[in-house]
Amino acid sequence: MDEKTIRSRIFKAEKKRQDAQALALLHARLLARESSHRDAYQARLKARREALGLSQQALQWSTGVRWQTISAYEAGRQSLSLERAWVLARALQVSVEWLLTGKRLRFQDPEPAAPIPPETLTYSPP
């Protein structure tokens, strides 16, 4: 092997190591961002549910999401999927964007919705 080939291989190996370090740093930053994002949606989910005067059981009846799962979302024991975020946002009368990020859409009414009357929530066992 000539010197040029050796230098080329050393350069490539060093580049791979630097890329791996950069990737690890980026991954750590994304996890930190996700963690703060997760904490934020937990508080919004619970605050909005309470603002509407809903218990976790009442929210279960209107969404089909078990109250234990809702409790786990609010406590941070379980991650919220986009599909579940959409279902919960609809029941809580907010946008998915607001639920996940705290930002309101431009065309959305900034006033919170009125509480849902308990008599409109019906439970029918499966």
N, C-alpha and C positions, 0 to 999 in steps of 0.2 A: 504494500500500500504506500502510495506516495504521500508527501506532506499535505498537499492540497486536499486530498480525499479525507485525511485525518481531521484537518481543520474544518472541513465541511460537515463532517459527522459530529464533531464537538459543538459546532455552531447550532446544528439542528437539535441536538440533545439539550443544549442550554435554552433554546427557543421553546421546546416542548415543556421544560421545567417552568419557565416564566409563564407560558400559557396556562399551565396547570395551577400555578399560584394565583394568576389573575382570575381564573375561573372560580377557584375556591373563595376568593375575596368577593367576587360578584355574587356568588351563591349565599355567602354570609350576609351580605347587604340585603338581598332579596328576602331572606328569612327574617331579618330584623324588621323590614318594612311590612312583611306579611303579619308578623307578630303584633305590631302596633295597629295595623289595619284590623286584625282579628279582634283586638281589645275594643276598638272603636265600634265595630258593628254589634258587639255584644251589648254594649251600653245603649245603643240606639234601639236595638230590638226590644230590650226590657222596658226602656223608657216609653217607647211608642205603645207597647202593649198595655202598660199601666195607664198611660194617658187616655187610652180608649176605654179604660175600665174593664179590661179583659183579664181573666185568669188564664193560666196556662191550659187548663182544661177547656175553657171556652174557645181559646185559639185552636186547640186540637179539633174541636167539633167543626169549626169553620174551615180548617185547612186539611184535615186528615193526617197531620203530623202529630205523632204521639206527644203527650205533655212531657214525658220523660226526655224525649229528644229535644224539645223546646228548652227544657231546663238545662240540658247539657250544652246547647248552643249558648244560652245566656251565661253559663258558668265557664265556658271555654273548654269544656271537656270533649267537645266534638266539633269538627270543622263543618262549616255551612257550605253546601254545594250550591251552584248557581240555580239549579232547578228548585231546590228548597227555598232559596232566597226569593225567587220569583213568586212562589206560592205564598210565602209569609208576607212579602211586600204587598201583594194584592189584598190579603186579608187585613193587613194593617193600614191600608189605604195610603201607601207611599210608593215611590218609585224604587226599583231595585238599586238604581244608582245611589239614591239617598241612603238606603239601608246599608249598602256596602261601603260607601265612601263619605257620606255625610253631605254631599253636594246635591243641590236641587237642580232640576231641569229648568230651563228658562220659561217654558210654557206652563209649568206646574204652579198651582195656587199655593202661595206660601202659608196660608192659614191652615191649621190642623183641622182634620175632619172631626165631626161630632162623635161622641161615644156611640158604640153600637148598642141598641136596646137589647137587654137580655132575652126578651121574648122572641126576638128574631133568630136567636141561636137555638137550633133544635138538634137533639142528639137521637140518632136512630142506630141501635146496636147492629153490628154486622151479622 
